[in-house]
Amino acid sequence: AYVSIVWMTITTVAEILADRNVKLFIHPSHNVPGDTTAHERLDAALTEYKRRVAGV
């Protein structure tokens, strides 16, 4: 039950942010065979994190 509540909270927050036109970053698994964009997506996500949260 706990995991269900956590996922419900995450999806509700994502819906609220999407309604406010906040760009949501979706990180598909890097373990997908043939994925050639994993490192680029991770680098972009870290750059955005630094911009938003760390103030770098």
DARA-V264172 format. One record per residue. N is the residue number from 1. PHI is phi in radians with two decimals (none if undefined). PSI is psi as a letter, one per 20 degrees, with the letter a starting at -180 (999 if undefined). OMEGA is omega in radians with two decimals (* if undefined). Layout:
# DARA-V264172
{{N;PHI;PSI;OMEGA} {N;PHI;PSI;OMEGA}}
This chain:
# DARA-V264172
{{1;none;h;-3.12} {2;-1.05;g;-3.12} {3;-1.09;h;3.11} {4;-1.08;g;3.13} {5;-1.14;g;3.12} {6;-1.08;g;-3.13} {7;-1.14;h;3.08} {8;-1.10;g;3.12} {9;-1.14;g;3.14} {10;-1.06;g;-3.11} {11;-1.20;h;3.10} {12;-1.14;g;3.10} {13;-1.10;g;3.11} {14;-1.07;g;3.11} {15;-1.10;g;3.13} {16;-1.10;g;3.13} {17;-1.12;g;3.12} {18;-1.10;h;3.10} {19;-1.11;h;3.13} {20;-1.62;j;3.12} {21;1.09;k;3.03} {22;-1.45;p;-3.14} {23;-1.25;p;-3.14} {24;-1.70;p;3.11} {25;-1.63;p;3.12} {26;-1.89;p;-3.09} {27;-1.92;n;3.06} {28;-1.18;r;-3.11} {29;-1.02;p;3.07} {30;-1.42;i;-3.10} {31;-1.61;j;3.13} {32;-1.28;p;3.13} {33;-1.03;p;3.10} {34;1.46;j;3.14} {35;-1.22;o;-3.13} {36;-1.89;j;-3.06} {37;-1.94;j;-3.04} {38;-1.02;g;-3.09} {39;-1.16;h;3.12} {40;-1.13;g;3.14} {41;-1.14;g;3.13} {42;-1.15;g;3.11} {43;-1.07;g;3.12} {44;-1.12;g;3.13} {45;-1.15;g;3.12} {46;-1.15;h;3.09} {47;-1.09;g;3.13} {48;-1.15;h;3.09} {49;-1.04;g;3.13} {50;-1.06;g;-3.14} {51;-1.13;g;-3.05} {52;-1.39;g;-2.94} {53;-1.80;g;-3.02} {54;-1.43;i;3.13} {55;1.22;k;-3.13} {56;-1.54;999;*}}
